[in-house]
Amino acid sequence: MATLLIWTVDGTTLTIIDSQQVKDGDQAAIDALFKDAVERDGADNGCAFDVDWHSDAVQRTYEEYARPFGLALVDDVEGHTPTTF
């Protein structure tokens, strides 16, 4: 299984708005979930991480998508706070 996180970005903050477990490599499911999030919540981006836990995916999102661009990260799904080393 993989953890799909979907988020919005407002220029200063990356906000995780959805988290789903998907089968590894199930691009059709990922595309459908992302499309729904765009239509429902105005999602900007998302990524499926090869990790089983939401908290691990949040950490990866911080390291790969938020920190490099100087964005704060807010997890509106489970409230996880990434380690900011």
C-alpha positions as CSV (number, residue, x, y, z in Angstrom):
1,M,0.0,0.0,0.0
2,A,0.9,3.6,-0.5
3,T,-0.2,6.8,1.2
4,L,-1.6,9.5,-1.1
5,L,-1.5,13.0,0.3
6,I,-3.3,15.8,-1.4
7,W,-2.7,19.5,-0.6
8,T,-3.2,23.1,-1.3
9,V,-0.6,25.9,-1.3
10,D,-1.2,29.5,-0.7
11,G,2.3,30.9,-1.2
12,T,3.4,30.5,2.4
13,T,1.7,27.3,3.6
14,L,1.3,23.8,2.2
15,T,-1.9,22.4,3.8
16,I,-2.6,18.7,3.6
17,I,-6.4,18.3,3.0
18,D,-6.7,14.6,2.2
19,S,-5.0,11.3,2.9
20,Q,-5.9,8.0,1.3
21,Q,-4.4,4.5,1.2
22,V,-4.0,3.2,-2.3
23,K,-2.6,0.1,-3.9
24,D,1.0,0.5,-5.0
25,G,1.0,1.7,-8.6
26,D,-2.8,2.2,-8.9
27,Q,-2.6,5.3,-11.0
28,A,-6.3,5.2,-11.9
29,A,-7.3,5.4,-8.3
30,I,-4.8,8.2,-7.6
31,D,-6.0,10.2,-10.6
32,A,-9.7,9.8,-9.5
33,L,-9.0,10.8,-5.9
34,F,-7.0,13.8,-7.0
35,K,-9.7,14.9,-9.5
36,D,-12.3,14.7,-6.7
37,A,-10.1,16.8,-4.4
38,V,-9.6,19.4,-7.1
39,E,-13.3,19.7,-7.7
40,R,-14.4,19.5,-4.1
41,D,-11.6,21.4,-2.3
42,G,-9.5,23.2,-4.9
43,A,-6.5,20.9,-4.4
44,D,-3.2,22.1,-6.0
45,N,-1.1,19.0,-5.9
46,G,-0.6,15.6,-4.4
47,C,1.8,12.6,-4.2
48,A,1.6,8.9,-3.4
49,F,4.4,7.9,-1.1
50,D,5.5,4.3,-0.7
51,V,4.9,4.4,3.0
52,D,2.2,2.8,5.2
53,W,1.7,5.6,7.7
54,H,0.2,9.0,7.3
55,S,2.8,10.6,9.5
56,D,5.6,9.2,7.4
57,A,4.0,10.6,4.2
58,V,3.6,14.0,6.0
59,Q,7.3,14.0,6.8
60,R,8.2,13.2,3.2
61,T,5.9,16.0,2.0
62,Y,7.6,18.4,4.3
63,E,11.1,17.3,3.2
64,E,10.4,17.1,-0.6
65,Y,7.7,19.8,-1.2
66,A,7.5,22.3,1.6
67,R,11.0,22.9,3.1
68,P,12.7,23.4,-0.3
69,F,10.3,26.2,-1.1
70,G,10.3,27.8,2.4
71,L,6.7,26.7,3.0
72,A,5.2,25.9,6.4
73,L,3.3,22.6,6.5
74,V,-0.1,22.2,8.1
75,D,-1.8,18.8,8.3
76,D,-5.5,19.3,8.4
77,V,-6.2,15.5,8.2
78,E,-4.5,14.1,11.3
79,G,-2.7,17.1,12.8
80,H,0.8,15.6,12.4
81,T,3.6,18.0,12.8
82,P,6.7,17.1,10.8
83,T,10.2,17.1,12.2
84,T,11.9,20.3,11.0
85,F,15.6,19.6,11.4
